[in-house]
Amino acid sequence: MEHTHHALKEKTVADLREIAKGIQHDAVQGYSQMNKEHLLVAICAALEIPIHDHHDVVGIDKPALKARIRALKKERDAAIEAGDHAKLEAVRNHIHGLNRQIRKHMV
């Protein structure tokens, strides 16, 4: 059975211990004494499962949006220095909107 990090994370400690019981690897030695977090990492190491899921952004130009965010952060810093609260709020809202747009296009 193929396991993924996300599928293993959804399982209970008892289920993870059952899986670890069938694995002959140094990482899962003492699995009966491990808590869920340590057991999950040990099983992933033993089965060579990547721990972090990588997301791709499709449908937008992410590097251009990130460049725009960096420019807006400079504007934000300038607004903080100048004490311009209206400009500061507008820039923060724009940064927030661009970050949400990036997250919306993740798959």
N, C-alpha and C positions, 0 to 999 in steps of 0.2 A: 504494500500500500504506500502510495506517495504522500508525503506529509509536506505541508507548508507552514511557515511560521505563524501565519494568521490562523490556520486551522488548529494548530497545536495550542495557541494562546486561548482559544475558546474552550478547550477541554478542561476537565477537573483535574485536581492533583492525583486522584486515584487513577484516572485514565492515563495520565502522563507516566505514572509509576509502572503501569502495565506495559506501556510502550518501552520504557527504559529496561524493564525486566528482560526483554527479548534482544537487547543490544549488548554486544560484547565490545566495549570500548572503555578506555581509562576515564573519559570525561563523565561517564554515568556511574562510576564506582560510588557506592554509598547513596544510591538514588532513594532508598527508603527513608533516609534522614533529611533529604533536601526539601526545601519549600518550593512553591510553584515557580517563582522567579528563577531560582538557581537551576531547577530541574529543566525548565524550558531552554535555558542557555546551554546546558549540558547536552540535551537531546539534539539541539540544533548543531552543536559542535560535532557530535558523534556522527550525525547523518549528513554533515556538510550542507546544511540548509542556511541560506543567507538570513540574517536576523532582521535586517531592515528592508522594507519594500521600497523600491524606487518608483517614483511616479513620473510620467511623462506629461508634458504640456503640449496639447495639440490645438490647432486652430488659431493661435495667436503668435505674435513675435515676442517671445519671453525676453530675450536679451534687450530688445528695444524698450520694453516696459521697465526692466530692471534699471536701465540707464536713465530713464525718465524719473524713476523713484530716487535714484542717487542725486539727480539734479534738484528734485523737490526737497530732499533732505537738507541740501545746502541752503535752499530758500527758507526752509523751516528754521535752521540755525540763525540765519540773518534776521528773521522775524522775531525770534526770541531775544536776540541782542538789541533789536530796535524797540522791543516792547509793543509791537503791533499785534494785538490779540486777534483782531479780525483776520488779518493775513495769516497768522499762525493757524487759526481754526480752519481756514479754507485750504491751506496746504496740507494739514493733517488729514482732512477729509479726502483730498485728492489722492494722497498716498494710500489711505485705507481702501479707497475704491479700486486703485490699480492692483493692490495685493489681493483683493477679493476676486478681481477679474482673472488673475493668474490661478488662484485656487479653483475657480469655477471650471477652468479648462483642463484640470488635471484628470488623468485617467489611470 
